[in-house]
Every structure is written in C-alpha cells, then in structure tokens.
C-alpha cells in the first residue's frame, strides 16, 4: 500500500509538471536554429509583457535596469533580420521611440539621473543595428540614424582631454551622484563609443566619425586599459589615482565591443593592418578566456561569475552580446569566419541544451548538460541571440541552402541603407552632469530655521485647537 501511494503521487506530479525537454538545436541546420530562435523570442517577449507592474506601462523600461531594453531590442531586430518574423517589430518601435528622450538621443528623463555612458550607448547601438539591417524607420518620428547620431554627439560633448581627466575617455557614469562610477573610466563605455563611431563612419562615409573612432581607440591604448602587447583588457581605471589602479576583472563584452569596432574599421580601410592586429590580438584573448578548454574550447562561458553561480542580470546578457558581435565580425572581416564558426555553432547547441526548463525556459550555464534551474528574460535574450546570429553561417550558397529574408547586413548609405541623417542632434545636457553642491549651513541659517520651526509649530497647534472647537464644540 505504501509503495502504491508513492507511485500514485509520482504519477500526479508528472501530470502537473511541464515536460523539461531541451530545444535540441542542430547548428548544422538553419531550420533548427530558426525554430529555436522562434521559441526563445516568444519566451523573451512573454517575460517582457509580464514584467513588474511598476514598469509594465513604460515601453522599453525593465524593472530596476534601463540599458537591458537597448540590448533586448537589438536582439529582436536581429531576430527579424535573420528569420523574417516581424510579429515583434511593433514592440521594438514603441520601446525605442518611447526611450529616445526629448532631444532624440536616448537620454530620457526616466533614466538620466542614474544613467551610465554605457547604458545610453547600448540604446544607440540598437539604433545602429536598425539602420544597418534596414529595419524600417517609423513615419513621422526621428529616424534610427538620427537617434544614433544624437547619442554620439552627447558622447563627444562629454569627452574631456584635460590631463587630469586622463587626457580623454568617457567616464563610466554621467552624473557625479554616482561617486565611484563617476570617478572611473571603463572599457565598455569607451569600447561602445569606439564601436558606435566606427559604425557611423562606415554607414555615412563621413570622415569625422572615422577620426573619432581612431581617437577613442588610440586613447584606450594610451592608458592602462588595453595592452597591445598582451591584448589584456582591464575593466576600468580610476581618475583620482592618476588614471591608474586598473581593475583586471575579465568580462566578455569588453573584448567583444572593441573587436566589433575594429572589424568595422578593418572593413572601412579594406584590411588596415592596425585594425587586423587588434582583431587578432583581442579575439585570441576572448577565445582563450571565455571559451574554456575544459568545456570543449568552443562553448561560451562568462568566467568571472558562472563558476561561482553569482552572475547578475546584466552579466547573463553578455553572452548574447558576444554572439551578436561575432556575427558582425565574421561579415566585416571575413577571414575570421573559420575561427568564429565553431564557436557560434557549439554555443548555440549548448544554449539549446540549457533551454530545458518548464516550457523550454533557458538557464545561464550553457556548458551544463541539464537546465541549471534559473529563468528570466536575460537568459532568454542570451539564448535568442545565440540561435538567431548563428544563422549568419547560412547566408550564402557556399555555406548552405538557407537564405535570410533581409540580407545582406550590415548595409551602408551606399549599399541600400535608407535611414535619414541628422548629424546635429543630441547634446541635450552639455557634457558630464555635476549636481549642484549644497550650500554650507552657518549660524544665521540655523537661527532662521529655528524661528521658522517655532512659527510653524505655533500655527499648527492653533489650527488643531480651532478644528477641535468647531468639530466637537469644545
């Protein structure tokens, strides 16, 4: 009887718990990748539509984080590009345009006080993705190109070449209220600025963007952020410590952002040696560090947090950014495809195995053979990017039979791009935002405050007596 009761209970559990089957992605099949991307996109959008009630009615706003919306829309634009499925395009349009800000530069009032340069840059890079993939501009609204240009102009305005400011570079945080972040200049803020400048240079064929791309990259090599002998990329440096005290913590997206920027510059210059050297050096470090040999050497892992089971929401997304950027690099610097292809394939298949939670929910640690028990929109975003961007391998007859519906990418203004330009946009707040210093309190201020307190208290007591008399007849 006891055994039968346990068996009956087990059977009931099987009925009530969703089957945990992985997506079983075959990276040698475009149809398999497309199907997996459709599943992950639907799940990510479901999380988005059911996010915290406090932000649910604000298009593009995630709970307690702002930059993730820019990454989310980048991945959905890529999804549309590689699969042709346009059912989520309206979500992208509403979110991007809601968060564009009054000056059309992705500096909205709901995010500006605690915004980092890197946060704003991820929205600008989403706009750059839109223009390069011919994601349609929305009539009677600013174009995607003008929004990217507006944000770019903000970053130019925040660039300070004073020696005390490290001779250039963008701070991590825009506002002085963010003390430690405001005092540091970090790799991702400057890597994203470099990448954005390079992308605008390639798209518009405007030399001013090229000059800025080189300015940012050369500055990165001039301070203890990037060593062009070892190609080790530090996370940040401290302004108050003579632009030193580099933080050596390793994050994949730091490498990926610079590699993507270098690939655009390599493409512009028809194989410039300066940029090829940078691509090769940084890509070697990226592959050695974030595709560990113990997991086969081709599966992406965020090594500074995954082994310790403490990746935060932001860090979960980094792998999605890497697969996005490697897809671009393989197109802009085609000689890299042979190295990139096995990385994209193995990572997509591993992500599919990890998407074996209830209703195919995806986990974080792709090299695990079974679902790690985590779930969230960030996990779905990372997997979606891996599935969709691996379809880059099947965009030509030489690589397979699959033909993406919206190829080629990334386009330029001379090869089919049609987003309208506004190079004078942005610059809504004029550089770094230092909050007013509170006035020092002196003896006169204290005396005045005491008098005001006595007057207010006396008036309040008198009002309460009058109300009591009128109400109760005292």
Secondary structure, 3 states (H helix, E strand, C coil): CHHHHHHHHHHHHHHHCCCCCCCCCCCCCHHHHHHHHHHHHHHHHHHHHCCCCCCCCCCCCECCECHHHHHHHHHHHHHHHHHCCCCCHHHHHHHHHHCCCCCCCCCCCCCHHHCEHHHHHHHHHHHHHHHHCCCCCCCCCCCHHHHHHHHHHHHHHHCCCCHHHCCCCCCCECECCCHHHHCEEEHHHHHHHHHHHHHHHHHHCCHHHHHHHHHHHHHHHHCCCECCCCCCECCEEEHHHCCEEEECCCCHHHHHHHHHHHHHHHHHCCCCHHHHHHHHHHHHHHHHHHCCHHHCCCCCCCCCCHHHCCCCHHHHHHHHHHHHHHHHHHHHCHHHHHHHHHHHHHHHHHHHHHCCCHHHCCCCCCCCCCCCCCCCHHHHHHHHHHHHHHHHHHCCCCCCCCCCCCCCCCCCCCCCCCCCCCCCCCCCCCCCECCCCCCCCCHHHHHHHHHHHHHHHHHHHHHHHHHHHHHHCC
